[in-house]
Amino acid sequence: MVVWLEAVSCSLTLSAGGKVFVCGQNEYGVLGVPVLGGYSPPSRSLLSTDPGNITAPALVQIDSIIRSISMGLYHALALSVNGSVVGWGDGSAGALGFVPTTVVTPFVIAAFEGLNISVVEAGEYVTLAIC
């Protein structure tokens, strides 16, 4: 089974083997793939030629097999088979736990460690988890 999620300007895909692939506009590092110059700040133009855009599917480097994915407005989440919640993107509103900044590369969100998470969902500026 392959899962495909689309947001307004980017896509997140989970392969049958538990790998995450992304493409699109990398605002606030939402794609989880470092690009030349870091991440793209938000643009107000729908016709952006930003070099931070990723036009072909790129592998997100996560050190775990992923079983589900979710995408918020400017952050993304992945739930590993061992129950760890991995996040990246804009954390300024607290969506990435206690990391109030933009994180371009995926990291395990410490606030969820040891909680036996079964479902994780990204909202516009929030992260929800079910134990």
C-alpha positions as CSV (number, residue, x, y, z in Angstrom):
1,M,0.0,0.0,0.0
2,V,1.2,3.5,-0.9
3,V,-0.2,6.6,0.9
4,W,-0.2,9.9,-0.9
5,L,-1.0,13.2,0.9
6,E,-1.2,16.5,-0.8
7,A,-1.3,20.0,0.6
8,V,-1.7,23.3,-1.2
9,S,1.9,23.3,-2.5
10,C,3.6,20.1,-1.6
11,S,3.1,16.3,-1.4
12,L,4.1,13.6,1.1
13,T,4.2,10.0,0.1
14,L,4.7,6.8,2.2
15,S,6.0,3.8,0.3
16,A,5.0,0.2,0.9
17,G,8.5,-0.3,2.5
18,G,8.0,2.5,5.1
19,K,10.0,5.2,3.3
20,V,8.8,8.8,3.0
21,F,9.2,10.8,-0.2
22,V,8.3,14.5,-0.8
23,C,8.1,17.1,-3.5
24,G,6.8,20.6,-4.0
25,Q,7.3,23.9,-2.3
26,N,9.6,23.7,0.8
27,E,8.1,26.6,2.9
28,Y,9.4,26.4,6.5
29,G,11.2,23.2,5.7
30,V,7.9,21.3,5.5
31,L,9.4,18.8,3.1
32,G,12.1,17.6,5.6
33,V,14.8,17.8,2.9
34,P,17.5,20.4,3.3
35,V,18.0,22.4,0.1
36,L,20.6,25.0,-1.0
37,G,20.2,28.0,1.3
38,G,18.3,26.1,4.1
39,Y,14.6,26.3,3.7
40,S,12.2,28.6,1.8
41,P,10.5,31.3,3.7
42,P,6.8,31.7,2.9
43,S,6.2,33.3,-0.5
44,R,3.0,35.2,-1.3
45,S,3.2,34.4,-5.0
46,L,1.5,31.4,-6.4
47,L,4.0,31.5,-9.3
48,S,7.2,31.0,-7.2
49,T,10.5,30.1,-8.9
50,D,12.1,29.6,-5.5
51,P,15.2,27.4,-5.7
52,G,13.9,25.7,-2.5
53,N,11.2,23.9,-4.5
54,I,11.7,20.2,-5.1
55,T,10.3,19.1,-8.4
56,A,11.0,15.4,-8.3
57,P,10.3,13.0,-5.4
58,A,13.0,13.1,-2.8
59,L,13.6,10.7,0.0
60,V,13.2,12.1,3.5
61,Q,16.1,10.8,5.7
62,I,14.4,9.0,8.7
63,D,16.3,6.3,10.6
64,S,13.1,4.2,11.2
65,I,10.6,2.3,9.2
66,I,7.5,4.5,9.0
67,R,3.9,3.2,9.2
68,S,1.9,6.4,8.8
69,I,2.3,10.1,7.8
70,S,0.4,13.3,8.2
71,M,0.9,16.8,7.0
72,G,-0.1,20.1,8.6
73,L,0.0,23.6,7.1
74,Y,3.8,24.0,7.6
75,H,4.9,20.8,9.4
76,A,4.8,17.1,8.8
77,L,4.8,14.0,11.0
78,A,5.7,10.4,10.6
79,L,4.9,7.6,13.0
80,S,7.5,4.8,13.1
81,V,6.7,1.1,13.5
82,N,8.2,1.3,17.0
83,G,5.8,4.2,18.1
84,S,8.2,7.1,17.8
85,V,6.8,10.3,16.4
86,V,9.1,12.1,13.9
87,G,8.5,15.7,12.9
88,W,9.9,18.5,10.8
89,G,9.0,21.9,9.5
90,D,7.6,24.9,11.3
91,G,7.5,24.5,15.1
92,S,6.9,28.2,16.0
93,A,3.4,27.5,17.2
94,G,4.5,24.4,19.2
95,A,3.4,21.8,16.7
96,L,6.8,20.1,17.0
97,G,6.6,19.8,20.8
98,F,9.0,22.1,22.7
99,V,10.9,23.1,19.6
100,P,9.8,26.7,18.9
101,T,11.6,27.1,15.6
102,T,11.9,25.7,12.1
103,V,13.5,22.3,11.8
104,V,14.5,21.3,8.3
105,T,15.6,17.7,9.1
106,P,13.3,15.1,10.7
107,F,13.8,14.4,14.4
108,V,12.1,12.3,17.1
109,I,9.7,14.5,19.1
110,A,10.8,13.8,22.7
111,A,7.4,14.9,24.2
112,F,5.9,11.7,22.8
113,E,8.6,9.2,23.8
114,G,7.4,6.2,25.8
115,L,3.7,7.0,25.3
116,N,2.9,4.0,23.0
117,I,1.5,6.3,20.3
118,S,-0.8,4.5,17.8
119,V,-2.1,7.4,15.7
120,V,-0.6,10.8,14.9
121,E,-2.2,13.7,13.0
122,A,-0.9,17.1,11.9
123,G,-3.4,19.9,12.0
124,E,-3.0,23.5,10.7
125,Y,-0.7,24.4,13.6
126,V,-1.1,21.5,16.0
127,T,0.0,17.9,16.4
128,L,-2.5,15.3,17.8
129,A,-1.6,11.9,19.1
130,I,-3.6,8.9,20.3
131,C,-2.1,6.4,22.8
